[in-house]
Amino acid sequence: MSAVNTSAAPTPSRLDLYLDLIRWNRPQGWLLLLWPTWSALWFAAGGFPGWHLLVVFTLGTVLMRSAGCAVNDIADREFDRHVERTAQRPVTSGRVSVKEALLVGAVLALVSFGLVLTTNWLTVLWSFGALAVTIIYPFTKRFFAMPQAVLGIAFSFGIPMAFTAIQHRIPAVAWWFVVGNLLWVLAYDTEYAMVDRNDDLKIGIRTSAITLGRFDVLGVMGFYAGALLCWGLAGYLAGRGLWYGLGVLVGAAQALWHWQLIHRRERADCFKAFRLNHWLGLTVWVGLLLDGWLPH
């Protein structure tokens, strides 16, 4: 007679659940925020921005992205249970209460605010806008046809904040980088939305993938093209040279590869394209870094 295996999967600790809530094991999310923020720091400083600001903006990026995940899961808890990919998230599954998730998000946001307080008053003022859009974004999926644009705004606040922290102003080059980042978010989050399109149609959530319909792939590629053009123009205005331009071109090659991944609209490939986007952001930042180190 064969023995019956009565062992059960271990119950996750509260810490494990909180780490799952903030997507700690999925760093792609905060990397998507980190590379444009670092690029803005390097643009604003004309090179290495100093350890203080590098630590403040790196930790602040990770903390605010984590807080945003908690807010998003609270807002979407009734929707997430109907989507295969999100049904086991801690709040939706009931393993973490709404009160707990709110507390986690609030603590992370407060620590991030404490970091911003070590900069200057203008950067502190911008941080309030960043927090407001982070809170508002999850609810826009109920009524706004392109909520990814709101996410793009939320994910772009680190750019003007980097400039105010260093230059105490926001020059034109910063706004070109903001627009480029907004378009990049529209590109990769539309890829993300293409994964859940069928589920989102059933439950009534608005997304850019649904709004664009059969033009979704064309839209994604257009967003990539616009993002790279804006970043290239930002580099030109800032006097960046050959190596930065090469970084943007390599980013464009990656965007073309994304077309190969998403043009059949298969869920696994669309999700793969989304997950790999942080390499595009890294490529642009590395180009900027090399541009300051190597001769043109």
ABEGO torsion letter per residue (X at the ends): XBBBBABBBBBBBAAAAAAAAAGAABAAAAAAAAAAAAAAAAAAAGEBAEAAAAAAAAAAAAAAAAAAAAAAAAAAAAAAAABAAAAABAAAAGABBAAAAAAAAAAAAAAAAAAAAABBAAAAAAAAAAAAAAAAAAAAAAABABAAAAAAAAAAAAAAAAAAAAAGBBBAAAAAAAAAAAAAAAAAAAAAAAAAAAAAAAAGBBBAAAAAEAAAAAAAAAAAAAAAAAAAAAAAAAGBBAAAAAAAAAAAAAAAAAAAAAAAGBAAAAAAAAAAAAAAAAAAAAAAAAAAABBX
